[in-house]
Amino acid sequence: MKTNPGRFFEDYRIGETITHAVPRTVSGGERALYHALYPARHALYSSDEFARNCGLAASPLDDLAAFHVVFGKTVPDVSLNAIANLGYAEGRWLSAVYPGDTLRSESTVIGLKENSNGASGVVYVRTRGINQNGTTVLDYVRWVMVRKNRLDAPAPDAVVPALAKVVAPEALVIPAGLDFSRYEFALAGEPHRWGDYAIGEKIDHVDGVTIEEAEHMIATRLWQNTAKVHFDATFRPDGKRLIYGGHVISMARALSFNGLANAQMIVALNAGAHANPCFAGDTVKAWSEVIDKADTSAPGVGAIRLRLVAVKQGAAPFALRGEDGKYLPEVLLDLDYWAVMPK
């Protein structure tokens, strides 16, 4: 058999490292398509001149675009037969990605737990994105629910990794040379500095975008994400194609520009959950909560920890969970991340 049916839950082993195909050289094309798919307009990722004024050699590839490239390569080996991608933890952007860089991915299986129904299980992997110089540019953990192929396959010993709830501020990696001491607020789009945000503050990002089937399909193809639930409408009992969770992440991050235009770069992903499925026709809106703040050693640069929540139509303002502690049905995404902002 020469075709690849994808891995099923019983095919994974704790400790194995999977080298993913295919390396990809990124260019300005990825940036242009990313900005076409999402209303992304953070200045550092839009302008070489703005980035140079902030101490970088040029404008890097958007942090989430780099994430999508790295993530997409893992899909044929990790989540081709997934039911759903469940969450993220311990993510760090370790080195900026620039046009001309070549990225590849590898993942190590760090956890396995069969579900009580015996028909699927949860696979935990730590994924690294690596550039042409062997430098790790991105490192994160994710867990995904994967179907079993043989229902009589024995359940592995359950291993659920202990994951940090937050990336410690001292573990954040600030891009080399980043300097916000000459930051141009007018060009960035908002005057709000790091010191203007208070812990506990919530921000309604106001704007909304209705998710289109065509844009989602372009996105999954762009990132070479081949998960069947995103392509094949017959793969789910409801006959719907599930919108790629990363598409919702990027849409919510782009919407957060209105109120957080100066949260220029994501440097860590503390936690994330795709709370409910998203389908074409849903209208996505977003709100953020300031969870924490920290100093950095980079000139004029502060770190801000944010909760980014994406919701669909019908959601009440700033509502997240019901009385039972579960996510409300209108909540699509709950993402906890660190970003850098001028002081």
C-alpha positions in Angstrom: 0.0 0.0 0.0 1.6 3.2 -1.1 -1.0 5.7 0.0 -1.1 7.1 3.5 -4.3 6.5 5.5 -3.0 8.5 8.4 -2.2 7.4 11.9 -4.9 6.2 14.3 -4.8 6.4 18.1 -3.4 2.8 18.4 -0.5 3.8 16.1 1.2 6.2 18.6 3.9 5.3 21.1 5.1 7.4 24.0 8.6 8.9 23.3 8.6 8.5 19.6 9.7 11.4 17.5 8.0 12.0 14.1 9.8 13.9 11.4 7.2 15.6 9.3 7.3 16.3 5.5 7.6 18.7 3.7 10.0 21.6 4.3 8.7 24.9 3.2 10.5 28.1 2.2 8.4 31.1 3.1 8.2 34.4 1.2 6.3 37.6 1.0 3.5 35.5 -0.6 2.6 33.9 2.7 2.4 37.4 4.3 0.2 38.7 1.5 -2.2 35.8 1.6 -2.3 35.9 5.4 -3.3 39.6 5.3 -5.8 38.8 2.6 -7.5 36.1 4.7 -7.6 38.0 8.0 -7.9 41.8 8.7 -4.3 41.6 10.1 -2.6 45.0 10.3 -0.2 45.1 13.2 2.5 47.5 12.0 5.6 45.4 12.9 4.3 42.6 10.5 3.2 45.0 7.8 6.2 47.4 7.2 9.9 46.7 6.9 10.6 50.4 7.7 8.5 50.2 10.9 10.3 47.0 11.9 13.7 48.5 11.3 12.8 51.5 13.5 12.1 48.9 16.2 15.5 47.3 15.9 14.8 44.4 13.6 16.4 43.7 10.2 13.1 43.7 8.4 9.5 42.9 9.0 9.2 39.2 10.1 6.5 36.8 9.0 3.4 37.1 11.3 3.8 35.0 14.4 0.6 33.1 13.7 1.5 32.6 10.0 4.7 30.9 11.2 2.6 28.9 13.6 0.3 27.8 10.8 3.2 26.7 8.6 4.7 24.6 11.4 1.3 23.2 12.5 0.2 22.3 9.0 3.2 20.0 8.5 2.2 17.9 11.6 -1.4 17.2 10.4 -0.7 14.2 8.1 1.1 12.4 11.0 -0.8 13.7 14.0 -4.3 14.8 13.2 -5.3 13.5 9.8 -7.9 11.2 11.5 -8.7 13.7 14.2 -12.1 14.3 15.6 -11.0 17.6 17.0 -8.0 19.6 18.1 -8.4 20.2 21.8 -5.8 22.5 23.2 -2.3 24.0 23.5 0.2 24.8 26.2 3.9 25.8 26.8 4.2 27.5 23.4 7.1 29.8 22.8 8.2 31.7 19.7 12.0 31.4 20.0 13.3 33.1 16.9 11.7 35.5 14.3 10.9 34.0 10.9 11.8 36.0 7.8 11.0 35.6 4.1 13.5 33.2 2.7 13.6 31.0 5.7 12.8 27.3 5.3 10.7 25.7 8.0 10.3 22.0 8.9 8.6 20.4 11.8 9.0 17.4 14.2 6.9 16.2 17.0 7.5 13.9 20.0 4.6 12.0 21.5 4.4 12.9 25.2 1.0 11.6 26.3 -1.7 9.1 25.4 -5.1 8.5 26.9 -7.9 6.3 25.5 -11.4 7.7 25.8 -14.0 5.9 27.8 -16.0 5.1 24.6 -13.1 2.9 23.4 -13.5 4.4 19.9 -10.9 7.2 20.2 -8.2 8.7 22.3 -6.3 11.8 23.1 -2.7 12.2 21.8 -0.3 14.8 23.3 2.6 15.9 21.2 5.4 18.5 21.6 6.1 20.1 18.2 9.2 22.1 17.2 9.4 24.3 14.1 13.0 24.4 12.9 14.6 26.6 10.3 17.3 26.0 7.7 20.1 26.6 10.2 18.7 24.1 12.7 17.4 26.8 15.0 14.1 26.1 16.7 11.8 29.0 15.9 8.7 27.7 17.7 8.0 25.1 20.4 4.6 24.1 21.7 2.4 21.3 23.0 -1.0 20.4 21.6 -3.4 17.6 22.2 -5.9 16.1 19.8 -8.7 13.6 19.8 -7.9 10.9 17.3 -10.1 8.0 16.0 -9.2 4.3 16.5 -9.0 2.2 13.4 -9.4 -1.2 15.3 -11.8 -0.9 18.2 -10.3 -4.1 19.7 -6.8 -2.6 19.8 -5.7 -2.6 23.5 -5.6 0.7 25.3 -2.2 2.0 26.2 -1.2 2.9 29.7 -2.7 6.3 30.2 0.0 9.0 30.3 -1.2 12.6 30.7 1.8 15.1 30.8 2.0 17.7 33.5 2.0 21.0 31.7 2.8 24.4 33.0 -0.3 26.6 33.2 1.7 29.7 32.1 5.1 30.4 30.5 7.0 32.3 33.1 7.9 35.9 32.2 11.6 35.1 32.6 11.3 32.3 30.0 9.9 34.7 27.3 12.2 35.1 24.4 12.3 38.7 23.0 13.5 38.9 19.4 17.1 39.9 19.3 17.5 43.7 18.7 13.9 44.6 19.5 13.8 48.2 20.8 10.6 50.2 21.3 12.3 53.3 22.6 11.6 55.1 19.3 8.2 53.5 18.7 5.9 55.5 16.3 2.5 55.3 17.9 0.8 57.3 15.2 1.9 54.8 12.5 0.9 51.8 14.7 -2.6 53.1 14.9 -3.3 53.6 18.6 -1.7 55.6 21.4 -2.2 53.0 24.2 1.0 52.0 25.9 1.9 49.0 28.2 1.2 51.3 31.2 -2.3 52.2 30.0 -3.6 48.6 30.5 -4.6 47.4 33.9 -4.7 43.8 35.1 -8.4 42.7 35.0 -9.3 45.1 32.3 -11.6 43.7 29.6 -11.7 45.0 26.0 -14.5 44.5 23.5 -12.9 44.6 20.1 -16.3 45.6 18.6 -15.8 44.3 15.0 -17.0 41.0 13.6 -16.3 38.9 10.6 -18.6 36.2 9.1 -16.7 33.1 8.3 -16.8 32.1 4.7 -16.3 28.5 3.4 -14.1 29.7 0.5 -11.7 31.6 2.8 -11.4 28.7 5.2 -10.6 26.3 2.3 -7.9 28.7 1.0 -6.4 28.9 4.5 -6.3 25.1 5.1 -4.7 24.7 1.7 -2.3 27.5 2.2 -1.0 26.0 5.5 -1.1 22.5 3.9 -3.5 21.3 6.6 -4.9 18.1 5.3 -7.2 17.1 8.2 -10.2 15.3 6.8 -12.7 17.2 9.1 -11.7 20.4 7.3 -12.0 19.1 3.7 -14.4 16.2 3.5 -18.1 17.1 4.3 -18.9 13.3 4.4 -16.4 12.7 7.2 -18.7 14.2 9.9 -22.2 12.8 10.8 -23.6 16.3 10.4 -22.3 16.7 6.8 -20.4 19.9 7.7 -16.8 20.8 7.2 -15.3 22.0 10.5 -13.5 25.3 10.3 -9.8 24.9 11.1 -9.2 26.1 14.7 -6.2 28.1 13.6 -8.4 30.1 11.3 -10.5 31.2 14.3 -7.3 32.0 16.2 -6.0 34.3 13.4 -9.4 35.9 12.9 -9.7 36.7 16.6 -6.1 38.0 16.8 -6.7 40.2 13.8 -10.0 41.5 15.3 -8.1 42.3 18.5 -6.2 45.1 16.7 -9.0 47.4 17.6 -8.0 48.1 21.2 -4.7 46.2 21.2 -2.9 47.6 18.1 0.3 47.9 20.0 0.4 44.3 21.2 2.8 43.8 18.3 4.2 40.3 18.7 3.0 37.1 20.3 5.9 35.5 22.1 4.3 32.7 24.1 1.1 30.6 24.1 0.2 29.7 27.7 -3.0 27.8 27.0 -5.7 27.4 24.5 -9.0 25.6 24.0 -11.3 25.3 21.0 -14.4 25.5 23.1 -17.0 24.8 20.5 -16.9 24.0 16.7 -17.1 26.8 14.2 -18.8 26.5 10.8 -19.2 28.6 7.7 -21.8 31.3 8.3 -20.8 31.9 11.9 -20.0 35.5 12.7 -16.9 35.8 14.9 -16.3 38.6 17.3 -13.6 38.9 20.0 -12.9 40.3 23.4 -9.7 40.3 25.5 -8.9 40.4 29.2 -5.5 41.6 30.7 -4.3 38.8 32.9 -0.8 39.9 33.8 2.1 42.3 32.9 5.8 41.9 33.2 9.0 43.9 32.4 11.5 42.7 29.9 15.2 43.6 29.4 14.6 44.9 25.9 14.6 48.8 25.6 11.1 50.2 25.9 9.5 46.7 25.7 6.9 45.4 28.1 5.2 42.0 28.1 1.4 41.7 28.5 -0.5 38.5 29.2 -3.9 38.4 27.5 -6.9 36.2 27.3 -8.4 36.3 23.8 -11.9 35.0 23.5 -13.6 34.4 20.2 -17.4 34.1 20.2 -20.1 33.8 17.6 -23.4 35.5 17.1 -25.7 35.6 20.1 -23.0 35.8 22.7 -23.5 38.0 25.8 -20.8 40.7 26.4 -17.7 39.1 28.1 -19.6 35.9 28.9 -17.4 32.8 29.0 -18.7 30.0 31.1 -22.1 28.9 32.4 -23.1 28.1 36.0 -21.9 24.5 35.4 -18.4 25.8 34.7 -18.5 24.7 31.1 -17.9 27.0 28.1 -21.1 28.7 26.9 -22.1 27.3 23.4 -21.4 30.7 21.7 -17.7 30.6 22.8 -15.4 29.3 20.1 -11.9 30.0 21.4 -10.3 30.7 24.7 -6.6 31.6 24.2 -4.1 32.7 26.8 -0.9 34.3 25.4 1.9 36.8 26.1 2.6 39.6 23.7 5.2 42.5 23.6 4.1 46.1 23.8 5.8 49.5 23.9 6.2 51.0 27.4 
